Amino acid sequence: YLPKVDRARRTLLFLGRLHPVKGVDQLLQCWLALQSSYPEWDLRIVGPDDTENAIALKGLAKRLGLERIQFEGPIYGDEKFHAYRHADL
């Protein structure tokens, strides 16, 4: 067990395929409603894009004017464990 490090920034992590059935577009809509109320939080979206849905998701994020959002490709093994370990939600 490793204790969590107290940080000023907090991370909401989505880690999974960026496929339309996963509802990441709905997550982005929720982030729009929450981002101004939780300025200490960042949204990190991580995963493979088998359907090229990431292009549409990035476009949606831009159109919505989302802030503090990061799109990343797939991660595996220790890197995946590290992402989960350092996420707050």
C-alpha positions as CSV (number, residue, x, y, z in Angstrom):
1,Y,0.0,0.0,0.0
2,L,1.3,3.4,-1.0
3,P,-0.3,6.5,0.6
4,K,-1.8,9.1,-1.6
5,V,0.2,12.3,-1.9
6,D,-1.7,15.4,-1.0
7,R,-1.7,17.6,-4.1
8,A,-3.3,20.9,-5.0
9,R,-4.5,19.4,-8.4
10,R,-7.0,16.5,-8.6
11,T,-7.5,14.2,-11.5
12,L,-10.6,12.6,-12.9
13,L,-9.5,9.7,-15.1
14,F,-11.2,7.9,-17.9
15,L,-9.1,5.0,-19.0
16,G,-10.6,2.8,-21.7
17,R,-11.3,2.5,-25.4
18,L,-12.4,5.8,-27.0
19,H,-15.3,4.0,-28.7
20,P,-18.7,5.7,-29.1
21,V,-20.4,3.1,-26.9
22,K,-18.2,4.1,-23.9
23,G,-20.1,7.5,-23.6
24,V,-17.0,9.7,-23.4
25,D,-19.1,12.4,-25.2
26,Q,-21.5,12.3,-22.2
27,L,-18.5,12.6,-19.9
28,L,-17.5,15.8,-21.8
29,Q,-21.0,17.2,-21.4
30,C,-20.8,16.5,-17.7
31,W,-17.3,18.1,-17.5
32,L,-18.8,21.3,-19.1
33,A,-21.4,21.5,-16.2
34,L,-18.7,20.8,-13.5
35,Q,-15.5,22.4,-14.6
36,S,-16.2,25.9,-13.3
37,S,-17.3,24.6,-9.9
38,Y,-14.2,22.5,-9.4
39,P,-11.2,24.5,-10.7
40,E,-8.8,22.2,-8.8
41,W,-9.8,19.2,-11.0
42,D,-8.3,18.1,-14.3
43,L,-9.9,15.6,-16.7
44,R,-7.6,13.0,-18.2
45,I,-8.9,10.8,-21.0
46,V,-6.6,7.9,-21.8
47,G,-7.1,5.0,-24.2
48,P,-6.8,3.5,-27.7
49,D,-8.9,5.0,-30.5
50,D,-9.9,2.0,-32.7
51,T,-12.6,4.0,-34.5
52,E,-11.0,7.4,-34.8
53,N,-13.6,8.7,-32.3
54,A,-10.9,10.8,-30.6
55,I,-11.0,13.3,-33.4
56,A,-14.7,13.8,-32.8
57,L,-14.2,14.0,-29.1
58,K,-11.5,16.5,-29.3
59,G,-13.7,18.6,-31.6
60,L,-16.5,18.4,-29.2
61,A,-14.3,19.5,-26.3
62,K,-13.1,22.5,-28.3
63,R,-16.7,23.4,-29.4
64,L,-17.8,23.2,-25.7
65,G,-14.8,25.3,-24.6
66,L,-13.7,22.7,-22.1
67,E,-10.7,23.5,-19.9
68,R,-8.2,21.4,-18.1
69,I,-8.7,18.4,-20.3
70,Q,-6.0,16.1,-21.7
71,F,-6.4,13.4,-24.3
72,E,-3.8,10.6,-24.4
73,G,-3.2,7.5,-26.3
74,P,-3.2,4.0,-24.8
75,I,-1.1,3.0,-21.8
76,Y,-0.2,-0.5,-20.5
77,G,1.4,-2.3,-17.6
78,D,3.1,-0.2,-15.0
79,E,2.1,3.0,-16.7
80,K,-1.6,2.0,-16.5
81,F,-1.2,1.1,-12.8
82,H,0.5,4.5,-12.2
83,A,-2.4,6.3,-13.9
84,Y,-5.0,4.6,-11.7
85,R,-2.9,5.1,-8.6
86,H,-2.5,8.8,-9.2
87,A,-6.1,9.5,-10.2
88,D,-8.5,10.8,-7.6
89,L,-11.6,9.6,-9.3
